[in-house]
């Protein structure tokens, strides 16, 4: 019976349209609409800095050299007198103005105050923020020398030793270093969310073909003939659900694979992804039992499946991440589509099968609830 249903669905081109073509087309359209969706890098524009500093000032030159040597963007430094930095920055549309006071190096090396003035450009751009951060980083390093020299002076060291001590503090190796790592955020990128969400959303339509087959046989009168055979009603419904389950597994696998290739998304271990697919298809298939109990015609089944797919898909984050608080957050966590996307996020971050037990438990619990509900609901189709 399952093989016969699958042959009929393969001949019916609508299963390919709604299970594969439409979701892939929607992924492509959304990707085009959102352009650089999911890109983790930002291209910084070339920046201009207007600065004043004494050419003989060693630390002042070091500060401007550090800004000029930034690897993340091209920086052009224009030297002007200190009195012209503000006007020149505004007139030329420069990103930042830097005024380094006279005697800057001597002040730093002897533990005296040496304020460096920064003039932000009119644009207020990201490049300006990056430049300010770079300048502050260098000044913090200089401040270590200043503090060291001041401490040396307070401890009674000779003045001729303070400069060497401060220079050693500035140029010496850093005792504390920061190593950038990548934490397992357990969240998909926006592209990954798009692919996983669309796969989950259209899964709800795909598994519905099993219910449609049952209702079609009921409307055509062939269901009565099946029941006249030594086949139980539960076996007939189970066969229809198996048809939807198989179609759901195949369609979701194809969508995730195609989405990964087309959009450059990796979902991690195939074993973990397979477990997630089986779980979410089980949850979605359980709804077909509920729908089969409450509708009388194929048209009603189509409408019910569409409503369930859109509600669960949108609430689960098929188009964009959805967050809630309190009771709403609890409901969102119980959404099988949302659990499926969370599981894919964990898998994409390198998670193992043990790490996705939470999302899998949610999906299987949803499936159990669906099956239980289908047992207690009256069969309106049989009563028609």
Secondary structure, 3 states (H helix, E strand, C coil): CHHHHHHHHHHCCHHHHHHHHHHHHHHHHHHHHCCCCCCCCCCCCCEEEEEECCCCCHHHHHHHHHHHCCCCCCEEEEECCHHHHHHHHHHHCCCEEEECCCCHHHHHHCCCCCCCEEEECCCCCHHHHHHHHHHHHHHHHHHHHHHHHHHHHHCCCCHHHHHHHHHHHHHCCCCCCCCCCCCCCCCCCHHHHHHHHHHHHHHHHHHHHHHHHHHHHHHHCHHHHHHHCCCCHHHHHHHHHHHHHHHHHHHHHHHHHHHHHHHCCCCCCHHHHHHHHHHHHHHHHHHHHHHHHHCCCHHHHHHHHHHHHHHHHHHCCCCCCCCCCHHHHHHHHCCHHHHHHHHHHHHHCCCCHHHHHHHHHHHHHHHHHHHHHHHHCCCHHHHC
